[in-house]
Amino acid sequence: MNKTILTGIRSNSILTLGNYLGALLPMVRLANEYSKEWQVNIFVPDLHSIISDVDGDLKENTIRTLKYYLAAGLEINDNVHIYRQSYVPAHSELCWILNCVATMGETSRMIQYKEKSKGQESCNVGIFDYPILMAADILLYDATYIPLGEDQFQHIELTRNLAMRFNNRFGEIFTVPAKTSDQVKFMKLDEGLRIRDLLNPEKKMSKSTAAENSKIMLDDDPEKAAKKIMSATTDSLGKIKFDMFNQPGISNLLVIESQLTGLPLEDVVATWAGQTSYGDLKKKVASSVSAMLSEFQSKLASISDGEVYELLAKGETYANEVANKKLLEAQKAFNLR
Ligand code: TYM
């Protein structure tokens, strides 16, 4: 098995607690556990950002997103590589080659594309091609594990299919990433993470939802964030159980608490079993969220841009070296070289 873990987060705006718990924190935990023996690649997919509007300056947002990893506790050593997608041109080149391997049928089935395009002809082609560029991001580095939230699992399955198809046709060129069920086990989860909207817990928490109280942003004032948890939608069943179908609001709070404390979900659920009112649980989750934000924000303020640029200089040299080698293999497969 190739020992590379890789992940990316777009930096279109400030991130949410969903991004933090679904992607940032799992990656930081895995990186700190595995980076003595594994390569750990963390990159900002800035080319993926331009499929939609960007709040603020993309270059500055990118640096902020990279600081988030450091503020969340990422330990740096020679096996941890940080880079920007657009600074490694091989991503775009491999994307084109994979475009000629992927089918319209499989790409049109992607849920994110269907939701974002809603059948509009005016939707840009980048929205359609998004998962193919994502496959290139992963396959260039032979990554086996890609810590992501559950909404991205379909893209991992597509990446696996493209890698297998390419390899069947041309020989073993790409590492096929682990199945999503194994990705989840690697992240030490029972199932993929999907942090819910606080007001409409049937939906995922998303930065693009307009209602302020539906989401917690990483720059929220900790007290304000605590209030948002206190006003989260629950239900009138009067029992504390993990049941995403019948009690999505309560289940969401239990998941947030388990992720923030690092305790297994079943232990958190057991602590609250038998309670008939939700006030104390809400208070506990509110205090976990506000404590996390206070610590995260004060660490964030202490990280300089210079530190990040230094890591990028090293990371981008490494990434170009690895990616160009793999790209050459793919180019040779098609007799381009
Ligand atoms: P992005 O920026 O849309 O999402 C970043 C990460 O946050 C996770 N996430 C959530 N997890 C749990 N609950 C939520 N409510 C929630 N909202 C967002 C997403 O699952 C994701 O992990 N396509 C990627 C970016 C990317 C990438 C890659 C990642 C481009 N190329 C290659 C890995 C490997 C994305 O969704 O970004």
Residues whose N, C-alpha, C, O or C-beta is under 5 A from the ligand:
A	BS01	TYM	L6 T7 G8 I9 R10 G18 N19 G22 A23 P45 H48 M134 D137 I146 P147 L148 G149 E150 D151 Q152 L193 R194 I195 R196 K204 M205
